[in-house]
Amino acid sequence: MKNKQRDMMNLLNRMYEDEPYFSPVDYFNQSINELKKYNIAKILADQAKFTCQYVLNFILSTPLLWMNKSVKDWVIIMSALNPRPKQFKIDIDDAGYIDIHFMCKYMRVNAIELFLQQEKFSNEDKEKLLLYSNKVAVDLFMDELDIEFLDGEIFVHRDQIEIARLNLISSGIINQLKYTQDELREYIQKELKAFSILEES
């Protein structure tokens, strides 16, 4: 088991060091058969040390690793990334919240709400998640360029993401992320206020 973990870490480190600035799909898919040997939760947990944009590029280029994941699988991924980074280290390039970032921005499901619903996650991690989400709320929405890149050549095709999104929503466990940017901030502020009341009581 230790050898397998070491091999995975060596592979991920090598891919990070050699990443080109073009054609992420072609680059990452050169290693897809090796990557399929490992658990996606462990992969993302190990990649939390890399930049947020790099790990997003990785996820958007390797749909075979997550296309058929259930809500339960995504909760396992969330668990693997806990405990979350300390607040003073949080910035937009922090990959410690890559699961939330990807699910909200690209899959358009309310990963924040799903995280908060998990009794096994600590209140500290939940509060840190809300603080992070509030700080990067504008970056949890796709712009025209993000959508344009979901063409099946640069990154996974948007139709594949839509299939995965509908599969998650059909479970009835996770909701769509229907908020505008302002509405998302209002939702986050409401949840943060609830945590503040909880701490005072």
N, C-alpha and C positions, 0 to 999 in steps of 0.2 A: 504493500500500500504506500509506503514511504517513497519507494522508487517511482511509482506511478505519479504521485504528487510532485516529485522532483522533475520528472519528465515533462509534466504539464507546465510547470513554472518555467522550465528552460525553453519550451516551445513558445509560450506567451511572451517571454522576455525577448527572444530572438525576433519574433514577429514585430514587436514594438520598436526594436532598434532598427529594423530593416524597412519599415513601412515607407512606401513611395508616396509622392504627393498627387498621384493620379490613379484612376481605375481601382478603387478599393475593392470592388466585387472580385475582379480578377486576382488581385493580390491575396486576399484572405481565403479565397476558394482554392488556392494552391495547397492549402493546409487543411481543407475541410475534413478529409478522411481521418487525419490525426486528431482534429478537434472533436470529432464525433465520439471518440473513445472516452471523453471526459464529461463530467456533469456540468451543465451550464451554470448552475449556482456556484460551484467552486471556481469556474473560469472567471465569472464576473467578480467574485469576491477577491480573487487574486489580482484582477485588473484594476481594482479600486485605487491602486497606487499610481496608475497612469492618469493622463488627462481625460476630462469628460468628453471632449470632442473626439479623441482617439477611440475611446470605448464605444461611443455612439457610432462612429464609422465602422467599427468591428461588428456591432450588433446589426446595423443596417446592411451589412455585406454578407451575413451568415444566417439567413432565415431558416435554414435547415436545423439550426440549433434551438429555435424557439417557436417556430410556426405553429406547432401542435401542442404547445404547453397550455395547461388548464390554469384556472385561477389558483387552485391549490399549489400547482407548480410554481407560480409566481410568488406566492406567499413563502414558499421554501426558499426562493431566491432572495426575498426580502430578509428572511431569517439569516441567511448566509452572510449578508452585508451588515448585519448588526454585530456589535454596537456601532452606531454611526459616528462620523467624525465629530470632534469637539467643536463647539460653536465658533471659537476664535479662528479656526482653520478653514471654516466654510467660505468658499468663493465660487464663482461661476464655473471655474475649471476643476472643481472637486468631483471626482468620479465616485465618491462614497454614496451618492444618491442616484446612481446611474439607472437603477431599476425604475424609480419614480419618474425620473427625467424622460426616459424612453416611453414608458407607458402613458404618461400624460401627453407628451408632445406629439408622438407619432401614432400611438394606438388610440389616442383620444378616449381613454378610460380613466376613471377617477381613482388612481392608485393611492392618492393621499387619503381618501376616505377608507379605502380597503386597509391601508396600513393602520389607521387609527382604530379600526374595528378589531384588531388582533389583540386579544387579552394577554397573550404571551409576550408581547412587546412592552418594554418598560415605558413609563410615562416620560422619562428623560429622553428616550429615543423619539417618542412621538412629538414632544415639544421641539426637539432639535430639527425634526423633519419639517414641522410647520414654519420654523424660523428660516430654514433653508428655502422652502417653497415660496415664502413671502419675499425673500431677497431676490430670487431668480424667476419670479412669476412671469415676467415678460418673455423669458426664454423657454417657457413651457408651451409656447404656441408656434406653429409653423408659419413661416413667411412664404412668399411666392418662390423664392430660390430653393427653400427646403423641399417644397412640393415638386419643383422641376427636377431636382436631383433623384427623386424616387421614380426612376425610369427603367429600372431593370438592368442598366448598364453601369451607371455610377454607383447606385445603391439598389436595394431590393425594389421591385416595382410596387407602386402604391396599391395596386389591386391585391397583392399578397398580404400586405398589412391589413387591408380591409377585411379579408377573409379571417385572419387571426383575430381581429377586433370583434367581429360579429360572433365568432366562436366563444370568446370570453363573455360578451354581453348576454349571449343566449343562456348562460348558466344561471342567470338571475342573481348572482353573488356580487357582481361588480357593475357599477353604473357607468354610463357614458359621461364624458367630461363636457358638459354643455355650456359651461361658463364662458363669458367674455373675460378679458384680462381684469377688468374692474370687478366683475362678479367673483372671480377667483380670489382676488385679494380680500374682498368682503368675507367670503367663506373662510379663508385662512384666519383673518382677524377674529372672526366669531369663535373659531375653534381655540385660538390662542387665549382669548378671554375666558373661555370655559376652563382651560388649564390653570389660569391664574386664580380663578375662584376655587378650583379644586385644591390648589396648594395652600390657599388661605384658610380653608375649612379644616 
